[in-house]
Amino acid sequence: MDDSTYARLQDQLQRLLGLDLTAYKQQQMRRRITTFVQREAGGDTSAFLMQLQKDAALLAATRDMLTINVTDFFRDESQWDLLARDILPALTVGRRGLRVWSAGCSRGQEPLSLAIALDRAGVLASSRILATDFDREVLAKAKLGGPYSREEMRGVPPADLATYFHETPAGMTATRRLLGPIRFAEVNLLRDQFERSFDLIVCRNVMIYFENHVKSDLVRRFREALAPEGLLFIGATEALLGSDLAGFQRVGGNFYRRVSEHRQNVA
Ligand SMILES: C[S@@+](CC[C@H](N)C(=O)[O-])C[C@H]1O[C@@H](n2cnc3c(N)ncnc32)[C@H](O)[C@@H]1O
């Protein structure tokens, strides 16, 4: 696909879907779109765009392809072990509950994993979890707490299934106890204002798709949204390096603590 065809396609997709595609890594995005147009319309961009105007299912599939909603319960298990073993015990000293944000929560597995982790730490009932995504469809499933297929449930330890989920004909659905402390909302991380004073912000496997300057800006805004000493939990391939580390201190694994910039310099 030549540059001008791609620019036209990007423009139209942006208009139809309300997505700012320029924020996402150009090469990756271009590869995905090219493969998709090849599969859906034999590589004919004009035919694809025409079809997109009148075919709601194709529009939804295109949105899905662009937003990449892949997720899992307790994704990257070692990081959740670290959360349970070191991070939560330190964070909850003298506290009855935490304020947590799952940013880019997809179909809900991440905020539900957080709810289970907080329950095991004995602070779920007094905690509040904000779970956000900009994709309305995934958010609708997340709000309902499922249903999740057997395949989707594979990250949940068998011993926890009966404690935290109901079996329904369509799959497993989260219990009220798990869903109660979670508030779901539509938030576009590139555009919308953030709430503040979070003890823990979890944003994993989202920034990896953004251009570097977009990631840097987002990290700076996450820092502002954290309470002093609050923690940012990111994806395995999203390490904070160079100037992105300003005002943070890595505490282990994929966890970074907000510190005053002065303190970081002294350390
Ligand atoms: C690969 S999933 C990651 C889900 C979960 N955090 C995890 O690690 O399993 C990326 C999610 O980020 C969301 N996303 C992408 N761009 C976004 C944006 N600008 N604002 C809010 N959510 C976004 C997508 O809709 C998708 O649900």
The ligand as a MOL file (V3000), in Angstrom:
LIG
                    3D

  0  0  0     0  0            999 V3000
M  V30 BEGIN CTAB
M  V30 COUNTS 27 29 0 0 0
M  V30 BEGIN ATOM
M  V30 1 C -4.1530 -5.3210 24.5760 0
M  V30 2 S -5.4850 -4.6990 25.5310 0 CHG=1
M  V30 3 C -4.8130 -4.7800 27.1690 0
M  V30 4 C -5.8470 -5.1600 28.1900 0
M  V30 5 C -5.3230 -5.3230 29.6210 0
M  V30 6 N -4.8040 -4.0750 30.1190 0
M  V30 7 C -4.2590 -6.3970 29.6780 0
M  V30 8 O -3.0780 -6.1080 29.8280 0
M  V30 9 O -4.6150 -7.5750 29.5800 0 CHG=-1
M  V30 10 C -5.4210 -2.9710 25.1470 0
M  V30 11 C -6.6780 -2.2160 25.5510 0
M  V30 12 O -6.3810 -0.8280 25.4870 0
M  V30 13 C -7.5190 -0.1590 24.9550 0
M  V30 14 N -7.0710 1.1080 24.3780 0
M  V30 15 C -6.2960 1.3160 23.2900 0
M  V30 16 N -6.1460 2.6390 23.0540 0
M  V30 17 C -6.8380 3.2730 24.0330 0
M  V30 18 C -7.0850 4.6440 24.3250 0
M  V30 19 N -6.5770 5.6250 23.5630 0
M  V30 20 N -7.8350 4.9420 25.4180 0
M  V30 21 C -8.3570 3.9660 26.1940 0
M  V30 22 N -8.1860 2.6550 25.9610 0
M  V30 23 C -7.4280 2.3080 24.8900 0
M  V30 24 C -8.0780 -1.1260 23.9290 0
M  V30 25 O -9.4450 -0.8740 23.6500 0
M  V30 26 C -7.8420 -2.4730 24.6180 0
M  V30 27 O -8.9710 -2.8680 25.3510 0
M  V30 END ATOM
M  V30 BEGIN BOND
M  V30 1 1 1 2
M  V30 2 1 2 3
M  V30 3 1 2 10
M  V30 4 1 3 4
M  V30 5 1 4 5
M  V30 6 1 5 6
M  V30 7 1 5 7
M  V30 8 2 7 8
M  V30 9 1 7 9
M  V30 10 1 10 11
M  V30 11 1 11 12
M  V30 12 1 11 26
M  V30 13 1 12 13
M  V30 14 1 13 14
M  V30 15 1 13 24
M  V30 16 1 14 15
M  V30 17 1 14 23
M  V30 18 2 15 16
M  V30 19 1 16 17
M  V30 20 1 17 18
M  V30 21 2 17 23
M  V30 22 1 18 19
M  V30 23 2 18 20
M  V30 24 1 20 21
M  V30 25 2 21 22
M  V30 26 1 22 23
M  V30 27 1 24 25
M  V30 28 1 24 26
M  V30 29 1 26 27
M  V30 END BOND
M  V30 END CTAB
M  END
